[in-house]
Amino acid sequence: MELKFARTDIEAKPKKAELEKMEQTVEKEGSVIFYFDKDNSHKDLLELQDYFEAKGQSFYMSEVKFGLADNDYMYQVHIIK
């Protein structure tokens, strides 16, 4: 599973998300919201959901529109320990 964080600039390439670092952040913070790029496959995001739910954590995912075009969106993932 290769996930990419949401772009911070329309011209920039999305940065890769590392599962270990995400897991450490969730452990440290307890509740974290991550934003993922639209280039991620829905299948990979569902695998991420299965991973965190198997650890007994809550996982909420939604699409966030930020423009008028159909392809102006990102995925918002909220993980709660």
KAZIKA-V197380 format. One record per pair of residues at least 12 apart in sequence whose C-alpha atoms are under 10 Angstrom apart, sorted by the first residue. I is the first residue (numbers start at 0). J is the second residue. If there is no record, write none. Layout:
I|J / I|J
This chain:
0|16 / 0|17 / 0|18 / 0|39 / 0|40 / 0|42 / 0|43 / 0|44 / 0|46 / 0|47 / 1|15 / 1|16 / 1|17 / 1|18 / 1|39 / 1|40 / 1|43 / 1|44 / 1|47 / 2|14 / 2|15 / 2|16 / 2|17 / 2|18 / 2|35 / 2|36 / 2|38 / 2|39 / 2|40 / 2|43 / 2|44 / 2|47 / 3|15 / 3|16 / 3|17 / 3|34 / 3|35 / 3|36 / 3|37 / 3|38 / 3|39 / 3|40 / 4|16 / 4|17 / 4|33 / 4|34 / 4|35 / 4|36 / 4|37 / 4|38 / 4|39 / 4|73 / 4|74 / 4|75 / 5|33 / 5|34 / 5|35 / 5|36 / 5|37 / 5|38 / 5|39 / 5|72 / 5|73 / 5|74 / 5|75 / 6|34 / 6|35 / 6|36 / 6|37 / 6|73 / 7|36 / 12|36 / 13|35 / 13|36 / 13|37 / 13|38 / 14|35 / 14|36 / 15|35 / 15|36 / 16|33 / 16|35 / 18|47 / 18|50 / 21|33 / 21|78 / 22|51 / 22|78 / 22|80 / 25|51 / 25|56 / 25|77 / 25|78 / 25|79 / 25|80 / 26|79 / 26|80 / 27|80 / 28|79 / 28|80 / 29|56 / 29|78 / 29|79 / 29|80 / 30|56 / 30|57 / 30|58 / 30|77 / 30|78 / 30|79 / 30|80 / 31|58 / 31|76 / 31|77 / 31|78 / 31|79 / 31|80 / 32|58 / 32|59 / 32|60 / 32|75 / 32|76 / 32|77 / 32|78 / 32|79 / 33|60 / 33|74 / 33|75 / 33|76 / 33|77 / 33|78 / 34|60 / 34|61 / 34|62 / 34|63 / 34|73 / 34|74 / 34|75 / 34|76 / 34|77 / 35|62 / 35|72 / 35|73 / 35|74 / 35|75 / 35|76 / 36|72 / 36|73 / 36|74 / 36|75 / 37|62 / 37|63 / 37|70 / 37|71 / 37|72 / 37|73 / 37|74 / 38|72 / 38|73 / 38|74 / 39|73 / 39|74 / 41|74 / 44|60 / 44|74 / 44|76 / 45|58 / 45|60 / 47|76 / 48|60 / 48|76 / 48|78 / 51|78 / 51|79 / 51|80 / 52|78 / 52|79 / 52|80 / 54|80 / 55|79 / 55|80 / 56|78 / 56|79 / 56|80 / 57|77 / 57|78 / 57|79 / 57|80 / 58|76 / 58|77 / 58|78 / 58|79 / 58|80 / 59|75 / 59|76 / 59|77 / 59|78 / 59|79 / 60|74 / 60|75 / 60|76 / 60|77 / 60|78 / 61|73 / 61|74 / 61|75 / 61|76 / 61|77 / 62|74 / 62|75 / 62|76 / 63|75
